[in-house]
């Protein structure tokens, strides 16, 4: 339970989590520190007001694994109303595109191996596989977006720009075919991402009377000018702890209209630390223990230190409310409605 802060009656959403991460199985940097505790994490989320979570996939295999996890959770819950509901995305993270859309070739002796694009036929096969996974998830109501796709120029050591562009364009075709919203990643690549999305804009508008692309640019940490470019396309801006680190970040968040913001955690990452500019606005705290000291028996009381959970979306909301000088309930309510506008009502299909 939260040690301080409001007890809220309204439903709210963590619109970006990574529930497949090994940390929720007790593994940190390849070392097992405690027993799996995802069930406790999800219960703590519900106990603190979170009613829906959107978990992200980063590869084709992870997309399948995520749907399998969601199905197991649904079966274990047995349709109960007092459990958080988990939904998912289908897609390939830009830093993982080399694994799916590229192949490594060895140059002459002493030269660094080079990643080159796979054949167009192989790319088409990946597109068709993602479409099949997404459509299967749409049938159950468990898949709500295509992604996490996009561009990441901050970590080009994992995947070059040209392979990332191939992966992004392929997944835009998946979104066009499935008519699902985009779940977009952007790191130091805002201008190029905006340019490519603008190129596809007319094909990504599926509903009559809608003038914009349905999607979210998550974990946003660029300038308000870039944010406004994305908003002009119809996109929402996802805010989490990585969006709230510096005074410049907070100034940007203040300039983004609340009607364009969706709250997320990107857990188990992006915690809001005491050194971050946004930390002073936090009103709700969660007791924690280091992973080496954490055990399941106390997991109903303690979080793991620096491991973010869906319940921490409340802290993100508190920082946004503080920066914008808005009522916390207004922030939670508006951002929840924004998520519904993008992802639908987030109710499981019976």
Secondary structure, DSSP 8 states (H G I E B T S, - for coil): --SSS----S-EEEEEE-TTSGGGGTEETTEE-S---HHHHHHHHHHTTEEEEEE---SHHHHHHHHHHHHHHHHHHTT-SSS-EEEEEE---GGGHHHHHEEEE--STTS--EEEE--HHHHHHHHHHHHHHHHHHHHHT-EEEEEEEEEESTTTTTS-HHHHHHHHHHHHHHHHHHT-EEEEEEES-HHHHHHHHHHHHHHH--STT--S--EEEES--S-HHHHHHHHHTT-EEEE-GGGSSSHHHHHHHHHS-GGGEEE---BTS----TTSGGGGG------EE-TTT--GGGTTT-EETT---GGGHHHHHHHHHHHHT--HHHHHHHHHHHHHHHH-------
